[in-house]
Amino acid sequence: MAIKTVATNRKAYHNYLIQDRVEAGIVLTGTEIKSIRAGRVSLSDAYVRPEAGELWLLNAHIARYEAGSYLSHEPTRPRKLLLHRKQIDNLTSKVLEKSLTLVPLKLYIKDSVVKVEVALAKGKKLYDKRESIIRRETEREIGRALKRQKYQRR
């Protein structure tokens, strides 16, 4: 089972506390899949919205395929996500009840099929972001200190 990660949403990890993750299929056109295989995708401003019993991926930028004709796809068009009915109902109810957000984390190719990892997420407050930045910096400092100490012993 070969998995090739095409795009990740790094902003999501900074702006949200990630809770549940779900793998979803996505409805694409021919030129979109060719552009995805070329790696020309951005999920930085993308989000998922439930509408009429379906989940839609919005603002995901899939660049136009250069070798395609003038009838190529629109780069930021809404794309339907494919999940089981129970999964859609479960995610939709959590979004409406608990004021959570659905965020795409990564887009990858799994056995020649494009999949999107969607997560239920809660928005971080400013102080949460500062806290995570401080924690990351201290971990880096500890790692550097341990590395220096390792080389000094030799």
Buried (B, 14 or more C-beta within 10 A) or exposed (E): EEEEEBBBBEEBBEBBBEEEEBEBBBEBBEBBBBBBBBEBBBBEEBBBBBEEEEBBBBBBBBBBBEEBEEEBBEBBEEBBBBBEEEBBEBBBEBBEEEEBBBBBBBBBBBEEEBBBBBBBBBEBEEEBEEEBEEEEEEEEEEEEEEEEEEEEEE
